Amino acid sequence: MRNVWSLYSDKVMEHFKNPRNVGEIENPDGIGHVGNPVCGDIMELYIKVNDSTIVDAKFKTFGCGAAIATSSMVTEMVKGKSIDEALEISNRAVAEALDGLPPIKMHCSVLAEEALKSAIEDYLAKSGRRNNECK
Amino acid sequence: MKRIYLDYAATTPTHPEVVKAMLPYFTEAFGNPSSIHSYGQEAKGAIEEARVKVASLISARGEEIVFTSGGTEADNFAIKGVAFANESRGNHIITSSVEHHAVIETCKFLEKRGFRVTYLPVDEYGLVDFNDVRKAITDKTILISVMRANNEMGTIEPIAEIDKIAKEAGVYFHTDAVQAVGHIPVDVDDLGVDLLSMSAHKLYGPKGVGALYIRKGTKLTSFMHGGEQERRRRASTENVPGIVGFGKAAELARQEMSEEAERLTCLRDRLVKGLLERIDHTRLNGHPIMRLPNNVNISVDFVEGESMLLNLDLEGICASTGSACSSSSLEPSHMLLAMGLSHEQAHGSLRFSLGKWTTEEDIERVLDVLPSVVAKLRAMSPLLKSQR
């Protein structure tokens, strides 16, 4: 018999069951808000930046198992990274870190990447350091 | 961990007695019903016996039943069959906006072929207003198709009233009764329908077999062309074991239905009451009374359906959702949207469908588990904050 969980990898399920970094950051340096109710996924990503390094990241997500797992994973991935390094994180990298996502769920990883980019843009705009690299 | 199956509307386990009835038709009684020899005649006899049993369940006659590969085929057969056979009379079809995809997509296909389709709106309970049916009829209308009971929110449609309108206008009337047959009384004469779709695996029969009831005198084109099976209306060697299983399931349903409906209604109402009491910001979808005895459909605000399902499944509880995070369209259930639910509410819907092996303990378990699942997900929901 096919395992009921074969829709998702063990890693996805692990992050879904025990999501890391759930919540909000008080006085965040950047907030990313992406998604919409029509597609059923809404992500909010908060970052704290110190000396161009992301020192903390938290999220709140309304969405499916993959949306929650990718939110959790992307917040883990950005911590300790410089802004430039964080901007390099692609949706594919998030999906790979989760040992893959079903094709139909790849949009969740896109959302995670967009949430991160949007939080960084917010930070750059606030700090007046918007550079040419992030349109 | 004990698994609790609450998705009987998706499919039911095959009843052990049904399996037992089917088995000989795979092996010693394997004949082709079209064969003249004794093997063939044995198989032929078995399908005719099953035909009568299925017909009896809906108070029809055996010769009005055509076996199909399932409910979807029965819907396709009814709608395309009437459309193509009556094209010279008109090209207009009336249906509702809460039909199963098997009906909606068939209608959309016909729209591309030059037919015109009216999709009737429904009220907040998912009910079609028969006055809307009356208003929608034109001199080009050839078919009305409104489901008997909704697969998602369980609402039972007022189709006997719709039938009167169809008869007055001389229009064929089809109902998709896949969720109703074997669960609530269905009598083709009381309902007055010309065509009615059924599926075996929704009533403890096997998958891969269904039937279309066709009232004598109804003009429709054959679904498949080839041999002379099913009075030339549906060519193809009959699925003998499946048909025998369907017959047995129909026979059992006839015996057990009324008692079982009463038992399930009680469990259903207990689950609804408990969920609405224990979890705030929830609502029952569908009609509170005019609904299938086994259907519970609720919307839980601020959380998404699939994430609830996954958490429930981790606790061994198997249910379903109208959220379509895993469908390619990402659009939630068209039925829930048609009832006026917001996208968030439709994405936050959960369906529990009860059945023969559902117990009071199962219901209690859901009532114990779901509140904590919802609390966990709400704690990470960005929607909750904006509401408070």
Interface residues (C-beta under 8 A of the other chain):
Chain A: V4 L7 M13 F16 K17 P19 V22 G23 E24 H33 P37 V38 C39 G40 D41 I42 M43 E44 F59 K60 T61 F62 G63 C64 G65 A66 A67 I68 P102 I104 K105 H107
Chain B: F302 V303 E304 G305 E306 S307 L310 D313 L314 S323 A324 C325 S326 S327 S328 L330 E331 P332 S342 H343 E344 H347 A379 M380 S381 P382 L383 K385
